[in-house]
Structure formats: C-alpha cells, structure tokens
Amino acid sequence: MNKIQKLAILSVLPVAAALISLPAQAEPLPSGCDSGIGYRHAYSWARCTTGGGYVRAVATCAKGTAKKKVYGPWKVNAGAPEDRQASAWCPSSHPRVVGHSYDIKR
C-alpha cells in the first residue's frame, strides 16, 4: 500500500467513526391501543391511536378445551385509522377466538 492510499484511508476513518456513533432517532411507541374480537369470533383485531412504530394483534384461538395463541403480522402504526388496524386470524384447527391482546414495538 502506498503513502497516498494510506492517507486516503486515514482521512475517511474519523468520518466513518462519527457516523457509526450517532444516536438513532427514537421513534415513539404506539399508544392509545385497544384490541377486540372480530366478526363471528374468527379473528382478533388491534389498533393504536397515536405514536409510531408497529402493532400486531394476538388471538387466543380454541376448539373445545384446546387453545392456541396466534400472532398477526406487524402493521405500521401510521395513516388513516382503518389502516392502523392489525388482525390475527384463527386457523381451522382452532377456529374460535376466546381471547385477544396486542404487541407493540418501535
């Protein structure tokens, strides 16, 4: 490696170090969240009224006494209220929602 190459690398290192050490902007967590049971107990829903981040619905699904927890996909908490609603659908093996909740993340 010649002297010019070494100088070029050394001049870039402080800039790279500064970029790596910059703190990330913290996105506010979703808030004002609620969840419920959808039509015919086939799915659960979750929505948050404010904040950024993501929300997902969680359903406890059952068939008789057997229960299974199902997680819906993460939904971006932005846009119109109807766009903020997340859903978790019960599988045919456990077709009825008997419990509901939600998860949030940045």
C-alpha positions in Angstrom: 0.0 0.0 0.0 1.5 3.3 -1.0 1.5 6.5 1.0 -1.4 8.1 -0.8 -3.7 5.1 -0.2 -2.8 5.1 3.5 -3.6 8.8 3.7 -6.9 8.3 1.9 -8.0 5.5 4.3 -6.9 7.5 7.4 -8.8 10.6 6.3 -12.0 8.6 5.9 -11.8 6.8 9.3 -12.9 9.8 11.5 -16.0 10.4 9.3 -17.0 6.7 9.4 -16.5 6.6 13.2 -18.7 9.7 13.6 -21.5 8.2 11.5 -21.4 4.9 13.4 -21.6 6.6 16.8 -24.5 8.9 16.0 -27.5 8.0 18.2 -30.6 6.7 16.4 -33.7 8.8 16.5 -36.1 7.1 18.8 -39.5 6.5 17.3 -42.3 6.9 19.8 -44.0 3.7 20.8 -47.6 3.2 19.7 -50.1 4.3 22.4 -53.8 4.5 22.9 -54.1 0.8 21.9 -57.1 -1.4 22.1 -58.0 -4.9 20.9 -61.1 -6.9 20.4 -62.8 -9.9 18.8 -63.9 -9.7 15.2 -66.9 -11.0 13.3 -68.1 -14.5 14.2 -65.2 -14.8 16.6 -62.9 -15.8 13.6 -60.2 -13.2 14.3 -58.9 -10.6 16.8 -58.0 -7.0 16.0 -55.8 -4.4 17.5 -55.2 -0.7 16.8 -53.4 2.2 18.4 -54.5 5.8 18.0 -51.1 7.6 18.4 -47.4 7.1 18.2 -45.3 5.5 15.5 -43.8 2.0 15.4 -45.7 -1.2 14.9 -48.7 -3.1 16.3 -49.9 -6.6 15.9 -53.0 -8.5 17.0 -52.7 -11.6 19.2 -55.6 -14.1 19.3 -56.1 -17.0 21.6 -58.0 -19.5 19.5 -59.8 -22.6 20.7 -61.5 -25.8 19.6 -63.2 -27.3 22.7 -60.7 -27.1 25.5 -57.6 -27.0 23.3 -56.2 -23.5 22.9 -53.5 -22.0 20.6 -52.0 -18.5 20.5 -51.8 -16.9 17.1 -49.9 -13.7 16.1 -50.9 -11.5 13.2 -48.3 -9.7 11.1 -46.8 -6.4 12.3 -48.7 -3.4 11.0 -47.2 0.1 10.7 -49.0 2.4 13.1 -49.5 5.3 10.6 -52.1 6.7 8.2 -55.8 6.7 8.5 -57.4 4.9 11.4 -58.6 2.0 9.3 -55.1 1.5 8.0 -53.7 1.1 11.6 -55.8 -1.9 12.4 -54.0 -5.3 12.7 -55.6 -8.7 12.6 -54.8 -12.2 13.8 -57.0 -15.0 12.2 -57.6 -18.3 13.8 -56.7 -21.4 11.9 -59.3 -24.0 11.0 -57.8 -26.3 13.6 -58.7 -23.8 16.4 -61.5 -21.8 14.7 -62.9 -19.6 17.6 -61.3 -16.6 19.3 -61.6 -16.8 23.1 -59.0 -14.2 24.0 -57.4 -11.1 22.5 -54.5 -8.8 23.1 -51.8 -6.9 21.1 -48.0 -6.4 20.9 -46.2 -3.2 20.1 -42.6 -2.3 19.0 -40.6 0.6 17.7 
